[in-house]
Amino acid sequence: MNKIFDCFSYWDEDLLLDLRFHLLNNIVDYFVIVESNKTWQNNYKELKFNINKFKKFKNKILYVPVTDMPDGPNPWEREHFQRNCIIRGLKNSKDDDFIIISDADEIPNPKKISEFDPKKKFAAFNQKFFYYKINMLNKTEPNWIGSRICVKKYLKSPQWLRGLKFKKRPFWRIDKIKLNNIIEDGGWHFANLKSPEKLLYKYKNMCETKDDFVFNRSIDKKYLNIEKIKENIEDGKDIIGRNDIYEKIEIDNTFPSYILENKVLFKDWIV
């Protein structure tokens, strides 16, 4: 029987961890959580994951603290290094097991994981993209190719899987046919469900904060203050000035069942 390892990098997303654990517990065999003691901008930080907050799932959690992050000016090297440390939590996995790679705010739909065809080696989940709040949909980019799944024996590295560009292509593009494997209705991307203070810390420490290596640009400092972040949240604008449009939608049965059953728990994150 194939086991399923749900793997992701962690920063401080305890609300989403609670949602993830409850939602996927009956599907997933192990949760691999990777946390580093450095930000992408090479600033030291405390390790915050506390397994005692999630005692119900303790036997399924494989926690990987990373304290050997690389130095140097390139923030992407640190992001990729941390993601690749997921391998350290897969020591007991078998060749035919299924490995899911996500960011902590990307949650695969438990009803759709079984649609993965191992003969195709790997696939991606097409997820609904929400911003600031659980039901604030990104109308500009409502679909997000987020979580990936791969048969362990075909996993070159977690970052390799993350870097694959999945999109629908014409049937005659034989060279790209494997990357057509997208699982629709594949879950939820709940971006920036954080307080203004935590968002400020996040955006001061992202790869994109100061990036001289990939996009060759930096986040405008005018966005990196509490007042501006609060203003953008209140006005429903993007946190760093992009032109995305967000729209409140009603909570319905397309949302995770755990949210539907625990609206009081999530009340501060529903508009």
C-alpha positions as CSV (number, residue, x, y, z in Angstrom):
1,M,0.0,0.0,0.0
2,N,1.4,3.4,-1.0
3,K,2.0,5.7,1.9
4,I,1.4,9.5,1.5
5,F,3.9,12.0,2.9
6,D,2.6,15.6,3.0
7,C,5.7,17.8,3.1
8,F,6.1,21.6,3.5
9,S,8.2,24.4,4.8
10,Y,7.0,26.1,8.0
11,W,7.4,29.6,9.3
12,D,4.7,30.4,11.9
13,E,1.5,29.3,10.2
14,D,-0.1,27.5,13.1
15,L,-3.7,28.4,12.1
16,L,-3.2,26.7,8.7
17,L,-1.4,23.8,10.3
18,D,-4.4,23.1,12.4
19,L,-6.6,23.2,9.3
20,R,-4.2,21.1,7.3
21,F,-3.8,18.4,10.0
22,H,-7.6,18.0,10.6
23,L,-8.4,18.0,6.9
24,L,-5.7,15.6,5.7
25,N,-5.4,13.3,8.8
26,N,-7.5,10.5,7.3
27,I,-5.6,10.6,4.0
28,V,-2.0,11.3,4.9
29,D,0.3,8.9,6.6
30,Y,3.0,11.4,7.6
31,F,3.4,15.2,7.8
32,V,7.0,16.3,7.1
33,I,7.5,19.8,8.5
34,V,10.8,21.6,7.7
35,E,11.7,24.8,9.6
36,S,15.0,26.7,9.4
37,N,16.7,29.1,11.9
38,K,17.3,31.6,9.1
39,T,15.1,33.7,6.9
40,W,15.7,33.9,3.1
41,Q,17.4,37.3,3.7
42,N,19.9,35.5,6.0
43,N,18.6,36.8,9.3
44,Y,18.6,34.4,12.2
45,K,15.2,33.5,13.7
46,E,13.8,31.3,16.4
47,L,12.5,27.9,15.7
48,K,8.8,28.2,16.5
49,F,7.1,24.9,15.7
50,N,5.7,23.4,18.9
51,I,4.5,19.8,18.5
52,N,2.6,20.0,21.8
53,K,0.1,22.3,20.1
54,F,-0.8,19.4,17.9
55,K,-0.7,16.4,20.2
56,K,-3.6,14.7,18.4
57,F,-1.4,14.4,15.3
58,K,2.0,13.8,17.1
59,N,2.5,10.3,15.8
60,K,2.2,11.4,12.2
61,I,4.5,14.5,12.4
62,L,8.1,14.3,11.3
63,Y,9.7,17.6,12.2
64,V,12.9,18.6,10.5
65,P,14.7,21.6,12.1
66,V,17.3,23.0,9.7
67,T,20.3,24.8,11.4
68,D,22.8,24.5,8.6
69,M,21.4,27.0,6.1
70,P,23.9,28.4,3.7
71,D,25.2,32.0,4.0
72,G,25.8,34.3,1.0
73,P,23.9,37.0,-0.7
74,N,21.5,34.8,-2.8
75,P,18.2,34.4,-0.8
76,W,16.9,31.8,-3.3
77,E,19.7,29.4,-2.3
78,R,18.3,29.4,1.2
79,E,14.7,29.0,0.2
80,H,15.7,26.0,-2.1
81,F,18.0,24.5,0.5
82,Q,15.3,24.5,3.1
83,R,12.8,22.9,0.7
84,N,15.3,20.3,-0.3
85,C,15.8,19.4,3.4
86,I,12.4,17.7,3.1
87,I,14.4,14.7,2.0
88,R,15.7,14.4,5.6
89,G,12.2,13.6,6.6
90,L,11.7,10.9,4.0
91,K,14.3,8.4,5.2
92,N,11.7,5.7,5.8
93,S,9.7,6.3,2.7
94,K,9.6,3.7,0.0
95,D,10.1,4.0,-3.8
96,D,6.4,3.7,-4.5
97,D,5.2,6.1,-1.8
98,F,3.5,9.4,-2.8
99,I,5.3,12.6,-1.8
100,I,3.3,15.9,-1.7
101,I,5.4,19.1,-1.7
102,S,3.6,22.4,-0.8
103,D,4.2,25.7,0.9
104,A,2.5,25.8,4.3
105,D,-0.4,28.0,2.9
106,E,-1.2,25.5,0.1
107,I,-3.5,22.7,1.1
108,P,-4.4,19.9,-1.3
109,N,-8.0,18.8,-1.5
110,P,-8.2,15.5,0.3
111,K,-11.0,14.3,-2.1
112,K,-8.6,14.8,-5.0
113,I,-5.4,13.1,-3.9
114,S,-6.7,9.7,-5.0
115,E,-7.0,11.1,-8.6
116,F,-3.3,11.0,-8.9
117,D,-2.2,8.4,-11.5
118,P,1.2,7.1,-10.4
119,K,1.9,6.0,-14.0
120,K,2.2,9.7,-14.8
121,K,5.0,10.0,-12.2
122,F,4.0,13.5,-10.9
123,A,1.2,16.0,-11.0
124,A,0.2,19.4,-9.7
125,F,-2.9,20.6,-7.9
126,N,-4.9,23.5,-9.3
127,Q,-5.9,25.4,-6.2
128,K,-8.2,28.4,-5.4
129,F,-6.2,31.5,-4.5
130,F,-7.4,33.4,-1.4
131,Y,-5.6,36.5,0.1
132,Y,-5.7,38.0,3.6
133,K,-8.9,36.2,4.5
134,I,-10.2,32.7,4.0
135,N,-13.0,33.8,1.6
136,M,-11.2,36.8,-0.1
137,L,-10.7,35.4,-3.6
138,N,-8.0,36.7,-5.9
139,K,-10.2,37.6,-8.9
140,T,-7.2,38.5,-11.1
141,E,-5.5,35.1,-10.6
142,P,-8.2,32.8,-9.0
143,N,-6.3,29.7,-9.9
144,W,-2.9,28.7,-8.3
145,I,-0.8,25.8,-9.4
146,G,0.5,25.0,-5.9
147,S,1.0,21.6,-4.2
148,R,2.8,19.0,-6.2
149,I,2.7,15.2,-5.9
150,C,5.3,12.7,-7.1
151,V,6.1,9.0,-6.8
152,K,9.1,8.9,-4.5
153,K,11.3,7.0,-7.0
154,Y,10.9,9.7,-9.6
155,L,11.6,12.6,-7.1
156,K,14.9,14.2,-8.2
157,S,14.6,16.7,-5.4
158,P,11.8,18.7,-3.7
159,Q,12.9,21.9,-5.4
160,W,13.0,20.2,-8.8
161,L,9.4,19.1,-8.3
162,R,8.4,22.6,-7.2
163,G,10.1,24.2,-10.2
164,L,8.2,22.2,-12.8
165,K,5.9,24.4,-14.8
166,F,2.6,22.7,-15.1
167,K,0.1,24.0,-17.7
168,K,-2.4,22.7,-20.2
169,R,-0.7,22.3,-23.5
170,P,-1.9,21.0,-27.0
171,F,-1.9,17.3,-27.4
172,W,0.8,17.5,-30.1
173,R,3.3,18.9,-27.6
174,I,4.6,15.4,-26.9
175,D,7.7,16.9,-25.3
176,K,5.6,18.5,-22.6
177,I,2.8,16.0,-22.2
178,K,3.7,15.0,-18.6
179,L,3.4,18.5,-17.4
180,N,-0.2,18.6,-18.5
181,N,-1.1,16.5,-15.5
182,I,-3.0,19.0,-13.4
183,I,-5.5,17.8,-10.8
184,E,-8.5,20.2,-11.0
185,D,-10.4,21.4,-7.9
186,G,-7.1,20.6,-6.2
187,G,-7.4,22.5,-2.9
188,W,-6.8,26.0,-1.5
189,H,-4.0,28.6,-1.4
190,F,-4.6,30.8,1.7
191,A,-2.0,33.5,1.2
192,N,-1.1,36.1,3.9
193,L,-3.5,34.9,6.6
194,K,-1.3,36.8,9.1
195,S,-1.5,39.8,11.4
196,P,0.0,43.1,10.0
197,E,3.0,42.6,12.3
198,K,3.7,39.1,11.0
199,L,3.2,40.3,7.4
200,L,5.7,43.0,7.9
201,Y,8.2,40.5,9.2
202,K,7.5,38.1,6.3
203,Y,7.9,40.8,3.6
204,K,11.1,42.1,5.1
205,N,12.6,38.6,4.8
206,M,11.3,37.1,1.6
207,C,13.5,36.3,-1.4
208,E,11.8,39.1,-3.3
209,T,12.6,41.7,-0.5
210,K,16.0,42.3,-2.0
211,D,16.6,40.1,-5.1
212,D,19.6,40.7,-7.2
213,F,19.6,37.2,-8.7
214,V,16.3,36.1,-10.3
215,F,14.0,39.0,-10.8
216,N,16.6,41.7,-10.2
217,R,14.3,43.9,-8.2
218,S,13.3,44.7,-4.6
219,I,10.1,45.4,-2.8
220,D,9.5,49.2,-2.6
221,K,10.2,50.2,1.0
222,K,7.1,52.3,1.1
223,Y,5.1,49.1,1.5
224,L,7.2,47.8,4.4
225,N,5.6,49.5,7.3
226,I,2.6,48.6,9.6
227,E,0.4,51.5,8.6
228,K,0.7,50.8,4.9
229,I,0.0,47.1,5.4
230,K,-3.1,47.8,7.5
231,E,-4.3,50.3,4.9
232,N,-3.9,47.8,2.1
233,I,-5.7,45.1,4.0
234,E,-8.5,47.5,4.8
235,D,-8.8,48.6,1.2
236,G,-8.5,45.1,-0.2
237,K,-5.3,46.0,-2.1
238,D,-2.2,43.9,-2.7
239,I,0.4,44.2,0.0
240,I,3.2,45.3,-2.2
241,G,1.3,47.3,-4.9
242,R,0.5,44.8,-7.5
243,N,-2.8,45.3,-9.4
244,D,-4.6,42.1,-8.3
245,I,-8.3,42.5,-7.5
246,Y,-9.8,40.7,-4.5
247,E,-13.5,39.8,-3.9
248,K,-15.3,38.5,-1.0
249,I,-17.2,35.2,-1.7
250,E,-19.6,33.3,0.5
251,I,-18.4,30.3,2.5
252,D,-20.0,27.3,0.9
253,N,-19.3,23.6,0.4
254,T,-16.3,24.3,-2.0
255,F,-14.4,25.3,1.1
256,P,-12.6,22.8,3.4
257,S,-15.0,20.8,5.6
258,Y,-13.1,21.7,8.7
259,I,-13.8,25.4,8.1
260,L,-17.5,24.7,7.5
261,E,-17.6,22.8,10.8
262,N,-15.6,25.4,12.8
263,K,-16.6,28.9,11.6
264,V,-16.2,30.2,15.2
265,L,-12.6,29.1,15.3
266,F,-11.8,30.9,12.0
267,K,-14.1,33.9,12.6
268,D,-11.3,36.4,12.6
269,W,-10.2,35.2,9.2
270,I,-13.6,35.3,7.5
271,V,-15.1,38.5,6.0
